[in-house]
Each structure stands twice: as structure tokens, then as C-alpha cells.
Amino acid sequence: MRPLPSLSRGSADGSPFFISVVFLNTGPRPEGYVEDYETVNLAQPALNETEAEDLYVQLASGAESGWDYTARWMKAPLANISDPLQGLRSLNIRSIIPVDLNAILTSNHYRLADLYDQYSLSSSTSGNSSSLSNATARADLHRMQGDKGKEALLDLMWDSEKYSFYDFNMTSNARSDFWALSAFFPYWLDIFPPELETDPEAAQKAFAGLDYILAKYDGAVPASLTASTLNWDFPNAWPPLQYILAEGLDKLNANVTNQTYASLVSSVAGNGSLWDLIPTGQLGMNETDLPEQPGQAANATSAGIQAHDAYADESTTWRDAIQHAIVQRYTEAAFCSWCVGSLSSLG
């Protein structure tokens, strides 16, 4: 692994940089004043002024990340936190390089390059040679930045043994073990490790954990597998993440997804289970440590999605089976929630 790049700005030659979420707000957020004040002042032990200001920065940064909040941002993210105040006091987001944020920034360079290409075409048609030259140069620069960002992202955040992306934690100077749906943002944005573009087994391994989760739990896919009582953790699910999962699956090359789900399931028949298909350590915890879904006993079986949801027939590929399950599960969950709310409003 190469040395960690600058976290604040790019170098003079335009080399890529990584970004962490830092929002320098050393007091309670106006929109969450009471919550922030209680987190800083009511939990024990008492904080001194410097510690309080640092926690306010962490709280504001967590809110700006969009994932407010999650054990993903904690110093010890795999510890299930029953007291949200204590959990929020251990926020460490300023030292975490998020894979989703940096995938978005890398993708933006390619999008800007495409926009400059379109402008170049327009300038060429109009005969404006000066604008054409400038737009072409900017397109080339952004495409180069995108290539460098992709290379750096794969180097720092892709784990070739676990077949998954992870945040990078500067506190431990290592990839985080915390598994969250943020791991799938690169696929949504067309950022794939080479092996996932050519090796069917590698592609299946990258989504094996997701497959198991769909088999084990009912409803939409949870944002993470850590039960922390926080919004972006188990068992909570969020619509944008379901969309990103489905789109990421859609971006896989057809040549690595042609195995049927039925044949995949048959490979773990007998005493095996879908857990056996997951690369060691991918989900960041042992099978026995997985949380139980509220109101439901564990139901993971070797039959997986095919028997549990009937979204796959004998000819359905594993990619289509998982994708259909994600979409159908969320649609059903949203509709049922709406029905419950509607009926409740009627008294």
C-alpha cells in the first residue's frame, strides 16, 4: 500500500487526494442544539473545554456526512452501543476516509470530463478554436484526475481477500472492519477492481454477504449490521442505499453474472449454507454475532432467496435474483409502512 495521500488538498501537479468529512463547528448545531448539548454535557465522564469543542466538531461532521449517525464513525465501531449518548461520544469521523464520499468525488471528475467533451463538440461545430482547445484540455485533466482517483481508491480501500470496499481509518492506519452499504458506492459509480470485471467467482464473492443478508432478514437491506440504536445502523434501511445496491448490480458485466442462482444455491446444498460463500471477514463479524431482526427469529437457510422470496426461477442469474429481491423488498416494505400509517390515522 502506498503512503497515505494528503487529506486536505491536491498537490501542485494535480495528483489525487482523499477527503474526510470535517465541519469545524465548535458548538451545538442550530438544527440539533438540544441533542448536541445533551451529548456533550449530560453523559459521563465530564469533558473539558477542548474535548467538548472536539466532540461538537465530530457531531457536526457526522451530520454533514449524511450518515447521521452510525457506528461507522466511532472509534470502536464493532461494539454494539445501547446508550446513544455514549456511542456518539466516541465519534471519530475526522479520522475516517469514507469510501462512498471519495468514490463520488472520483466519479465527478469523469462526469466533468464528459461535460467538457460535449462543450468541445459544440465549440467545434461553431468554429471557436480557442474554446475548443481549452475545453479539450480540461476534459483531459479531469479524466486524468479520475483515473488517478480510481487507482488510489482501489489501492487504499479495496480488500482483495475480503472482496469488498472499506473506509480507511487514520487512527489505526488501516482499513476499517466495519461493513456498511457504503461499500457498494464504487460499483454504482462504475469503479470496479479488475477481477470483478473478468472473474465470475470474484464478482459473486463481492455480493455474497449481501445475498446472505437478504436470506437471513426480511424487509429492505439494513444500512449496516451493527445494532447501535443510531439512524444509519441495523435494522434501519434507507431508500437511496437500496437504489445504489440495485444500480451497482446492474453495472456488473454480463459475462461475470451468467451463473444461475439455482446452481449457486446447489453449491452449498446439504450441510452448507450461504454463509460458506462469503469471503472470510467480509461482514466484519462472525455469523453468531449477527443481530436478530426485531420481531423475527433468524431465518437464513441454504435455499436463500430462491425459497425465501421466490424471486428466482431455474434460469434466473444470481445477479438478477439479488437485484429483484432488493427492489421488491423495499417496495413491499414501503407500501406496508404506508398502509400501517394510513390505517393508524383513521383511528
ABEGO torsion letter per residue (X at the ends): XBBBBBAABBBAAGBBBBBBBBBBBABBBAAAAAAAAAAAAABOBBBBAAAAAAAAAAAAAAAAAGBOBBAAABABAABBBABAAAAAAABAAAABBBAAAAAAAAAAAAAAAAAAAAAAAAAAAAGBAAAAAAAAAAAAAAAAAAAAAAAAAAAAABBAAAGBBBBBBAAAGBBBABBBAAAAAAAAAGBBBAAAAABAAAAAAAAAAAAAAAAABBEBBBABABBAGBAABOABBBAAAAAAAAAAAAABBAAAAABBAAAAAAAABEABBAAAABBBGAAGBBAAABBBBBGBBBABBAAEAAAAAGABBAABBAAAAAAAAAAAAAAAAAAAAAAAAAAAAAX
